[in-house]
Amino acid sequence: ETGVTQTPRHLVMGMTNKKSLKCEQHLGHNAMYWYKQSAKKPLELMFVYSLEERVENNSVPSRFSPECPNSSHLFLHLHTLQPEDSALYLCASSLGGGAGVYNEQFFGPGTRLTVL
Amino acid sequence: AQSVAQPEDQVNVAEGNPLTVKCTYSVSGNPYLFWYVQYPNRGLQFLLKYITGDNLVKGSYGFEAEFNKSQTSFHLKKPSALVSDSALYFCAVRDAAAGNTPLVFGKGTRLSVIA
């Protein structure tokens, strides 16, 4: 679709499980993002990485742990989640993440997560 | 602080009629404004953006948006709606002078085009 892929597309996990979401971008971008999209709620920005450094962490619970090993890959490690964490998790990338940047973000298709 | 509002949760329009999806914003400086569309079970897709220059911006799939600084609005428009335009639409803003801040998204407007 847009050069941003996410795996898996669907994930069902128990509250005691550990799982990871993966995002890969093939666009040569240097900023990557994790968003949470829940029904009836605005899109929530979770984490931002720019040049592989975390530059934004919007008070996300520690049961969510991001990892950005290089500018093309982004992971979200999940541990002891709660049922209210069930949502669509979207990854995005863009060229540049700093001040005055006007480049659009490109989104992956998302991972639909269900926590039982 | 920057914010964006989409006052309508749902917009219904008949196929072939013009459509408008409303967006207003608040920033301290000049805005960078974006529209995205989300089809079912998909991520957001970029439609168009306003950075500077002409107030009327043309984008993908025949959509356009008009930047109105006095009304702090950036409404999305299309002259003739298609059933396939039915989707969730998001407006987003970034303050050009706000430093290293990410995009702020509106809560989305669901567009339903009826045949």
Contacts between the chains, C-beta under 8 A, distances in Angstrom:
chain1	res1	chain2	res2	distance
A	1	B	42	7.5
A	1	B	43	7.5
A	1	B	45	7.8
A	2	B	43	7.2
A	2	B	45	6.8
A	4	B	43	7.3
A	6	B	43	7.8
A	33	B	102	7.1
A	41	B	107	7.5
A	42	B	105	6.2
A	42	B	106	7.0
A	42	B	107	4.3
A	42	B	108	7.4
A	43	B	90	6.9
A	43	B	105	4.4
A	43	B	108	7.6
A	45	B	102	5.6
A	45	B	103	7.9
A	48	B	102	5.6
A	50	B	100	7.8
A	55	B	100	6.3
A	56	B	102	6.1
A	90	B	43	5.4
A	90	B	44	7.0
A	91	B	43	8.0
A	92	B	43	7.6
A	92	B	44	7.6
A	97	B	100	7.0
A	97	B	102	7.4
A	98	B	100	5.3
A	99	B	98	7.5
A	99	B	99	4.8
A	99	B	100	5.3
A	99	B	101	8.0
A	100	B	96	5.4
A	100	B	97	7.3
A	101	B	94	7.6
A	102	B	32	4.5
A	102	B	49	7.0
A	102	B	51	4.7
A	102	B	94	7.4
A	102	B	96	7.3
A	104	B	34	5.9
A	104	B	46	4.4
A	104	B	49	5.8
A	105	B	44	7.8
A	105	B	46	7.4
A	105	B	103	6.6
A	106	B	46	6.8
A	107	B	36	7.7
A	107	B	43	3.4
A	107	B	44	4.3
A	107	B	45	7.1
A	108	B	43	5.1
A	109	B	41	7.4
A	109	B	42	5.5
A	109	B	43	4.8
A	110	B	41	7.8
A	110	B	42	7.4
A	110	B	43	5.2
A	112	B	41	7.7
